[in-house]
């Protein structure tokens, strides 16, 4: 994920850099992952999506 205001890459949902708008800037995924038939991370993405949907009460 990348911070919208300071362009620093991080794994957090909110940028924690002190120089970045008081550390409250949201991060975004800059672009989708490249497609590969040998997708090594598909299971992780599906699990993360499942957890996200359960948290919202949609599953």
C-alpha positions in Angstrom: 0.0 0.0 0.0 1.1 3.5 -0.7 0.4 6.7 1.2 -1.5 9.3 -0.8 0.3 12.3 0.5 3.9 11.3 1.0 4.1 8.3 -1.5 5.8 6.1 1.1 5.0 2.3 0.8 3.8 0.6 3.9 1.7 -2.5 4.9 -0.5 -0.4 7.2 -3.8 1.2 6.3 -2.8 4.6 7.8 0.6 6.2 7.2 2.6 6.4 10.4 5.3 8.8 9.2 5.4 12.0 11.4 5.9 14.3 8.4 2.8 13.0 6.6 -0.2 15.2 7.6 0.1 14.3 11.3 0.3 10.6 10.4 -3.3 10.3 9.6 -3.1 9.9 5.8 -4.8 6.8 4.4 -2.9 4.4 2.2 -4.2 2.9 -1.1 -3.2 0.0 -3.3 -1.5 1.7 -6.3 -2.4 -0.9 -8.9 -3.6 -4.5 -9.1 -1.2 -7.3 -9.0 0.1 -8.7 -12.3 -1.7 -11.8 -13.4 0.1 -15.1 -13.3 -1.2 -18.6 -13.8 1.1 -19.7 -11.0 -0.4 -17.3 -8.5 1.5 -17.9 -5.3 -0.6 -15.5 -3.2 -4.2 -16.3 -4.3 -4.9 -18.2 -1.0 -3.8 -15.2 1.1 -5.9 -12.8 -1.0 -9.0 -15.0 -0.6 -8.5 -15.3 3.1 -8.0 -11.6 3.5 -11.2 -10.9 1.5 -13.1 -13.5 3.6 -11.9 -11.8 6.9 -12.9 -8.4 5.5 -16.4 -9.5 4.5 -16.9 -11.3 7.9 -15.9 -8.1 9.7 -18.6 -6.2 7.7 -21.1 -8.9 8.5 -21.7 -9.8 4.8 -20.6 -13.4 5.2 
